[in-house]
Amino acid sequence: MSDYTIDTSILIMLTRRNPRDIFPSVWLPLEQLIDDGRACICSEALDETRQGDDELHDWATTTEGFLCPPDRPELELAQTITEQYPGWARVEKNAADPFVVAHGVQHGRIIVTDEHRAGWNAHPHNLMIPNVADEFGVECIGFVELARREGWRI
């Protein structure tokens, strides 16, 4: 069984397309993964949930066991990633991305993101999480692939 690091983009996508109050069956399997300790969000990604829907941030902060506080090696790796890819992470856009990748690396987790790889000739500031995660040997999948791997029938 795999463990997962959840990127903010997945939560935003779920909130927009499958609001929890209307589609609870979409959210319940994710909540079960969290309850089982197999899915979490790093604190920097949690901070990004403040930029959008208040209900999303409330859900993310009150879901017990969802937050995975960073440890020192994770913080150091996030700094290394930021230095290795200058201009990639920007406060107004994707400040949490180096931390999401570092969390995946340090804890051997698959990153679940709604982002797709930028083309092979993309400028460094246009890279996406899967581009950088590839460089560190971390697998990235989307929500549908997560559901397939976990055998969810929603």
C-alpha beads as a LAMMPS data file, in Angstrom:
LAMMPS data file: protein, C-alpha beads

154 atoms
153 bonds

1 atom types
1 bond types

-500.0 500.0 xlo xhi
-500.0 500.0 ylo yhi
-500.0 500.0 zlo zhi

Masses

1 110.0

Atoms # bond

1 1 1 0.000 0.000 0.000
2 1 1 1.196 3.469 -0.869
3 1 1 1.122 6.658 1.146
4 1 1 0.294 10.011 -0.384
5 1 1 1.164 13.687 -0.090
6 1 1 -1.806 15.799 -1.139
7 1 1 -1.166 18.959 -3.135
8 1 1 -3.519 21.906 -2.665
9 1 1 -4.538 21.730 -6.334
10 1 1 -6.358 18.429 -5.732
11 1 1 -8.375 19.897 -2.874
12 1 1 -9.257 22.993 -4.881
13 1 1 -10.309 20.828 -7.833
14 1 1 -12.457 18.628 -5.588
15 1 1 -14.070 21.652 -3.944
16 1 1 -14.935 23.233 -7.293
17 1 1 -16.123 20.121 -9.118
18 1 1 -17.420 17.969 -6.267
19 1 1 -18.383 20.133 -3.287
20 1 1 -18.322 18.087 -0.108
21 1 1 -21.878 19.009 0.892
22 1 1 -23.273 17.689 -2.415
23 1 1 -20.832 14.849 -3.176
24 1 1 -19.782 13.396 0.196
25 1 1 -19.131 10.008 -1.442
26 1 1 -16.210 11.571 -3.340
27 1 1 -14.650 12.877 -0.138
28 1 1 -15.236 9.874 2.147
29 1 1 -12.536 7.618 0.647
30 1 1 -9.989 10.448 0.913
31 1 1 -11.001 11.006 4.515
32 1 1 -10.549 7.288 5.161
33 1 1 -7.000 7.448 3.743
34 1 1 -6.323 10.339 6.114
35 1 1 -7.833 8.439 9.060
36 1 1 -5.600 5.481 8.174
37 1 1 -2.523 7.749 8.201
38 1 1 -1.883 7.183 4.497
39 1 1 -2.601 10.683 3.160
40 1 1 -1.572 14.052 4.495
41 1 1 -0.829 17.633 3.539
42 1 1 2.323 19.558 4.421
43 1 1 1.841 22.771 6.395
44 1 1 2.844 25.036 3.509
45 1 1 0.211 23.445 1.250
46 1 1 -2.314 23.789 4.051
47 1 1 -1.543 27.511 4.133
48 1 1 -2.487 27.710 0.441
49 1 1 -6.011 26.523 1.250
50 1 1 -6.551 29.920 2.903
51 1 1 -6.444 31.582 -0.517
52 1 1 -9.636 29.954 -1.664
53 1 1 -12.737 28.534 -0.149
54 1 1 -13.255 29.047 3.591
55 1 1 -14.991 25.682 3.854
56 1 1 -11.967 23.974 2.295
57 1 1 -9.578 25.567 4.771
58 1 1 -11.887 24.709 7.667
59 1 1 -12.133 21.093 6.495
60 1 1 -8.364 20.813 6.003
61 1 1 -7.540 22.265 9.412
62 1 1 -10.137 20.271 11.345
63 1 1 -9.541 16.893 9.712
64 1 1 -7.544 15.094 12.368
65 1 1 -4.239 13.669 11.173
66 1 1 -4.273 15.504 7.848
67 1 1 -1.441 17.922 8.630
68 1 1 2.096 16.522 8.473
69 1 1 4.433 19.084 10.065
70 1 1 7.816 19.249 8.317
71 1 1 10.958 17.903 9.903
72 1 1 14.421 19.448 9.534
73 1 1 15.589 17.259 6.600
74 1 1 12.374 18.072 4.758
75 1 1 12.862 21.818 5.296
76 1 1 16.476 21.573 4.165
77 1 1 15.480 19.684 1.027
78 1 1 12.763 22.258 0.253
79 1 1 15.464 24.949 0.492
80 1 1 17.725 22.948 -1.833
81 1 1 14.876 22.550 -4.334
82 1 1 14.173 26.293 -4.181
83 1 1 17.850 27.037 -4.853
84 1 1 18.085 24.443 -7.622
85 1 1 15.009 25.887 -9.379
86 1 1 15.250 29.651 -8.840
87 1 1 12.087 31.486 -9.806
88 1 1 9.976 28.310 -9.771
89 1 1 8.205 28.818 -6.458
90 1 1 6.561 32.220 -6.164
91 1 1 4.641 33.421 -3.117
92 1 1 1.620 34.544 -5.112
93 1 1 1.389 31.316 -7.102
94 1 1 2.983 28.151 -5.769
95 1 1 5.104 28.807 -2.691
96 1 1 4.254 25.392 -1.235
97 1 1 5.439 23.359 -4.239
98 1 1 9.055 22.796 -3.079
99 1 1 7.697 21.630 0.279
100 1 1 5.237 19.235 -1.384
101 1 1 8.083 17.672 -3.388
102 1 1 10.391 17.571 -0.347
103 1 1 7.677 15.870 1.708
104 1 1 7.201 13.246 -0.992
105 1 1 10.957 12.610 -1.154
106 1 1 11.609 12.499 2.592
107 1 1 8.664 10.258 3.431
108 1 1 8.530 8.073 0.313
109 1 1 5.048 9.296 -0.588
110 1 1 3.363 9.599 -3.955
111 1 1 2.274 13.173 -4.690
112 1 1 -1.379 13.586 -5.637
113 1 1 -1.721 16.746 -7.715
114 1 1 -3.942 18.266 -10.361
115 1 1 -0.843 19.672 -12.090
116 1 1 0.538 18.230 -15.321
117 1 1 4.129 18.261 -16.537
118 1 1 5.242 21.317 -18.462
119 1 1 6.854 20.596 -21.845
120 1 1 10.479 19.552 -22.126
121 1 1 11.566 23.060 -23.140
122 1 1 9.608 24.941 -20.471
123 1 1 11.296 27.880 -18.798
124 1 1 12.284 26.982 -15.203
125 1 1 9.696 29.340 -13.688
126 1 1 6.972 27.500 -15.677
127 1 1 7.776 24.064 -14.293
128 1 1 5.090 22.153 -12.456
129 1 1 5.303 19.799 -9.464
130 1 1 5.590 16.666 -11.668
131 1 1 8.612 18.134 -13.516
132 1 1 10.544 18.766 -10.328
133 1 1 9.320 15.589 -8.619
134 1 1 10.685 13.576 -11.569
135 1 1 14.145 14.974 -10.844
136 1 1 13.917 13.610 -7.303
137 1 1 12.389 10.254 -8.212
138 1 1 8.947 10.989 -6.768
139 1 1 5.864 9.731 -8.560
140 1 1 2.950 12.105 -9.181
141 1 1 -0.609 11.045 -9.905
142 1 1 -3.984 12.747 -10.242
143 1 1 -7.150 12.143 -8.280
144 1 1 -8.609 9.642 -10.765
145 1 1 -5.421 7.559 -10.647
146 1 1 -5.524 7.680 -6.840
147 1 1 -9.098 6.370 -6.960
148 1 1 -8.075 3.582 -9.373
149 1 1 -5.108 2.472 -7.298
150 1 1 -7.138 2.448 -4.128
151 1 1 -10.046 0.627 -5.780
152 1 1 -12.591 3.335 -5.055
153 1 1 -15.994 3.122 -6.711
154 1 1 -17.646 6.454 -6.048

Bonds

1 1 1 2
2 1 2 3
3 1 3 4
4 1 4 5
5 1 5 6
6 1 6 7
7 1 7 8
8 1 8 9
9 1 9 10
10 1 10 11
11 1 11 12
12 1 12 13
13 1 13 14
14 1 14 15
15 1 15 16
16 1 16 17
17 1 17 18
18 1 18 19
19 1 19 20
20 1 20 21
21 1 21 22
22 1 22 23
23 1 23 24
24 1 24 25
25 1 25 26
26 1 26 27
27 1 27 28
28 1 28 29
29 1 29 30
30 1 30 31
31 1 31 32
32 1 32 33
33 1 33 34
34 1 34 35
35 1 35 36
36 1 36 37
37 1 37 38
38 1 38 39
39 1 39 40
40 1 40 41
41 1 41 42
42 1 42 43
43 1 43 44
44 1 44 45
45 1 45 46
46 1 46 47
47 1 47 48
48 1 48 49
49 1 49 50
50 1 50 51
51 1 51 52
52 1 52 53
53 1 53 54
54 1 54 55
55 1 55 56
56 1 56 57
57 1 57 58
58 1 58 59
59 1 59 60
60 1 60 61
61 1 61 62
62 1 62 63
63 1 63 64
64 1 64 65
65 1 65 66
66 1 66 67
67 1 67 68
68 1 68 69
69 1 69 70
70 1 70 71
71 1 71 72
72 1 72 73
73 1 73 74
74 1 74 75
75 1 75 76
76 1 76 77
77 1 77 78
78 1 78 79
79 1 79 80
80 1 80 81
81 1 81 82
82 1 82 83
83 1 83 84
84 1 84 85
85 1 85 86
86 1 86 87
87 1 87 88
88 1 88 89
89 1 89 90
90 1 90 91
91 1 91 92
92 1 92 93
93 1 93 94
94 1 94 95
95 1 95 96
96 1 96 97
97 1 97 98
98 1 98 99
99 1 99 100
100 1 100 101
101 1 101 102
102 1 102 103
103 1 103 104
104 1 104 105
105 1 105 106
106 1 106 107
107 1 107 108
108 1 108 109
109 1 109 110
110 1 110 111
111 1 111 112
112 1 112 113
113 1 113 114
114 1 114 115
115 1 115 116
116 1 116 117
117 1 117 118
118 1 118 119
119 1 119 120
120 1 120 121
121 1 121 122
122 1 122 123
123 1 123 124
124 1 124 125
125 1 125 126
126 1 126 127
127 1 127 128
128 1 128 129
129 1 129 130
130 1 130 131
131 1 131 132
132 1 132 133
133 1 133 134
134 1 134 135
135 1 135 136
136 1 136 137
137 1 137 138
138 1 138 139
139 1 139 140
140 1 140 141
141 1 141 142
142 1 142 143
143 1 143 144
144 1 144 145
145 1 145 146
146 1 146 147
147 1 147 148
148 1 148 149
149 1 149 150
150 1 150 151
151 1 151 152
152 1 152 153
153 1 153 154
